[in-house]
């Protein structure tokens, strides 16, 4: 008889884990919401437009195993659109510069170009290694672009001094061009195609909710079920009066420590409570016609850091409105402030709806990964496995979350 495993959370991590476990075990997925998806959920509005309630999730991956698995489930030609990333940076004076900015410095005013060239010459003389995010940005792109774009843009997102942000937290997510590559790219007008989402796949209908709904199909998912207690009796786990041989937890590690009984995790209580994070206010808008996918906003005159033009991802996202987009603010923003700030942004966004997600950006310090690693090791000893953005406390994109869940399930043998 197959052993039983509970998966807590029907976001992309939990759904991926369930898929890789169900051939070997009887899998039950617990989800507190009425539908799957977690951070990739979408909401269809009355006029037919599609609101991505947190971000604008697209798919591609550098991992062949993630790609192979994903396309074994989805019909690429029937259900997806292939798109090239058309991202830009918009400055206060209305100037639009293609992303990434370091490849398109020739768009900038002459005096800024000259200052940037001086920075590049100095960068070749630097031998020291950066120890934090601010140092990385300045050493990699120079003070001019840091002051113009990288500093103000990232300060909006992380809401803390960038010299407090450890580099390990952003490993694999940062552009790493050399000064020579930057010069070459500017001289030859080369577009950057090395980052994972320089091209991407997007669902023709229903956005990332289609992805979640498809992954959930055929799984035993118990919706509207909040797991507040998980009891370990020395042999198995009890959840909702049902017994399981193991659990895969894909929720928030802060909730986990409050829910687990029968395992002494007291040494982790304070470190987990002190984990820092940010939420996101996603503002759904109609917006002026434009050709862009992402619009980055370093302006200090308003709090939004980017506009995701999801209406350009698929025409089915727009409903009866001309074009729709999601404007993102870090942390909670009051409705009256939203309306006032939208007036200061490019492309004339008009409020349709908004949603606040309290947990979207996990923030690490130099000890976070070691602490989470020790917690995962302790829990694995009793058949509890962690994976997911806020279980691992890692800033995963969707494909990275899938890959982490795949890796986790490979280590489960009960």
Protein Blocks (a to p, Z undefined) as FASTA:
>chain_A
ZZddddehjafklmmmmmmmmmmmccddddfbfbehijmpccddfkopacdfedjddddd
fbfklmmmmmmmpcfklmpccdddddddddfkopacdddfklmmmmpcfklmmmmmmmmm
mmmmpmbdcfbfklmmmmmnojklmmmmmmmmmmmmnopafklpcfklmgoiaccbdfkl
mmmmmmnopacfkbmklpccddfbhpjmlmmmmmmgopacdehiacfbdcdehjacceeh
iacfbdcdfbdfklmmmmpghiacklmmmmmmmpccdddddddddddddfbfbdcdfbfk
bmbfbdcdfklmpmklnmmafbdcddddehjddfklmmmmmmmpghiiacfbdcddfblb
acddfklmmmmmmmmmmmmmnopacedjklnopacdfklmmmmmmmmmmmpcZZ
